[in-house]
Every structure is written in C-alpha cells, then in structure tokens.
C-alpha cells in the first residue's frame, strides 16, 4: 500500500499486526476486534491505530477514538462515500489523532477527504501506479475551498467570498 498526505507520497510509520505481535513495534494498526476486546497492552510510547469499516457508526467509533492514535477507515470503492461522513463525524466528536482513508480513492476525492478531516490516504499499490503523486497534488491544488467548513484549512467558499467583498476583512 502507498501512503499519501498533502505533501505527497511518504513512508508509512505504522505496521498492520495482530495484537500478539506488537511488542517492539513503535506504531501498529490492529483489527478493530482486537482493540474492542479490551486485552490490548500498549508499551510506553507505542502508537496504536485501528482499522474500521465505513459501515461502523460514529457512535460506535467514538469510544474507541480515546484509546488510539490513528483510525483507518476503509473505502471499499471510490464510489462509496460513507467513509467521508464517518471521518467528519469523528472529527466533530473531538477525535484529534490521525485519520486515514484506506482504499481505491481517486485524485478528485483528495481535497474532499482532507476537508472532511482526513490527514492521509492509503492507496492500493495498483491505484498508486496508475495515478502519479503529481496527479494527486495537482488535483489538491485545484480545489482550494469547499462549501463545507474545511478541517484542513478552516475557511469555506462562502467565507472566502465574504472576505473578498469586505476588502480582506472577515
């Protein structure tokens, strides 16, 4: 899998492992069931992430958010946008950790993912091979504002227009 954030492709500091094998690894992503079991023992300084389905409700996910440093939300296909809603709801509920979209998203969705509160996108290698880093960053540059309040930049289109009309004063 290839990891992408607003600066481009980068190495992934997290490894996907079962809970029984996390000792000695500074950053791991676990299956949801292993975190829900309550048997997780975290080493000092160890960062823990969880994989969750986009079918999980925010109400089910929020209690887990206080226990982890990263939430990786599955996007089974680029046309399935439920993960965007879940990510936005987690941010509204106060999750401050890393929010990762996992799946075959397309460059057109990158700015929207960031606006919904995602920090990064984990792409299947086949998708990353078809869509270059430059394509992802170019699409990100096209969409400077969104109609919704943007977690990444704060200002939406309507606020930007109001500021422009007022000569730069909001």
N, C-alpha and C positions, 0 to 999 in steps of 0.2 A: 504494500500500500504506500501511496505517496502523500505526504503531508504538505499542506499549503496554508499560509496565512497571508495577511495583507501585504507582506513584503516579498512573497514568492514561495517557491518550494524550499523545504528545510528538513533536516533530520528529525525524527520522532524520538523524544527522550523517553517515551512510555513504551513498555512491552506488554503484550497480552499474555497473561499466565494464569493458571489456576491458583487458588489461594494457597495450596500446599507447597507451591514452588516460588513464592515471592521473596523469601529470605535472601538478602544480599542484593536485591534489585532496588535502586533508588526511586523508580517510577514505574508503576504497573497498572494495567487495566484489567479488571476482573469481570466475570459474568455477573449479572445482576443478582442471581440466586445466591451466589456466594457471599455477597455483601448483606443481603437480606437475612441470611441465616444467623447473623449476629456472632459468628465464631471468628470473625476476622481479627487477626492480631497484627497491628501495624508497628513496624520498627521505628525508632526515633528518627525523624526527618524524612521518612519514606512518604512519597506521594502516591495516593491511591485514586484510580479512576474506575468508572463502571460503564459497561455497555448497556444501553437500554433500547427497547423497541420504540418506534414512533407511535405505537398504539397505547403506551403507558400514559395515564392521565397525569396532569401536573400535580394533582392531589396525592397521587401515589408516589411521585418522584420527589416532591419537596422534602419529606422527612429524610430521604437518602442524601439530599444535597448537603446537609450539615456534616455528613460523615466523609465526604470525598472531595478531592481537589479537581477532578475532571469528570464531566459527564459526556459520554459519546453517544449521540442519538443516531440510530440507524435510519437511513433513507434508502429503502429497497429499490427505488427507481427515481429518476429525475422528475417524473410527473406526480410523485406522491409528496405533497407538501405538508403533511401532518407534522413532520419534524420541525418545520419553521414555527408553527403555532406552539408546540411544546417548548421549544427553546425560548421563545418570547415570554411564555408563562413562567418558566423557571427564573428568568431574569427579573420579571415583575415580582416574583415571590421572594427575591433577595439573593439568589444564587450568585456568588462572586467569583467562583472558580472558573476553570477553563471549560468552555462549551464547544464541543466538536461535532460537526456534521460528518457522518460516515456513509459513503455510498457514491453512486454514479451521478453526482450533480454535474451541471454544465456551467460554463463560464458566465452565462447570462444570470445565473442564480447567485453568484458570488456576493455581489453588493447587497442583495436582499438578505442573504444569510448573515452577513455582518450587521446589517441594520436590525435584524431580529435578535442579536445578541451573541451570535456565534463568534468565536475567536479564530477558528481554523476549520479546514475541510480536509478530511482523509479520503483520498480517491483510490479506487482500484487502479493498479498499475496500467491496465489496458486503456482506461479512460485518460490517465495522465499522458500516455504515449500518443494519444490522438489529439489532445488539447494541450498545447505548449504552455509553459509558465507565462510567456509573453501574452498569449491569448487571454489567460485568466486576469493578468494585471491590466491589460488594455480594457477589458470589459468592466473591471472595477473602476477605472478612471472615467468611463463614460457616465456612470450613474453617481453623480456627486451628491444628490439629495433624494430623499424618498418622501412620500406623502405621510407616512407614519413617523413618529419620533424615532430617531435613529440611535441605537445604543452605542454605535461606534463613533458617531460624530455629534450627536445631540440635536442638531438643528434639522427641521424638516423643510420641505419646499415652501410651504406657506409662511413659515417664519423667515426664510431667506428672502422671499418676495417682500414681506413687510419691512424688513431691514433695508432692502434696496430702495423701497419707496420713501423711507424716512431718512434717506441720505446716509445710511450706515448705522444709525442708532436704532436699536431694537425697541 
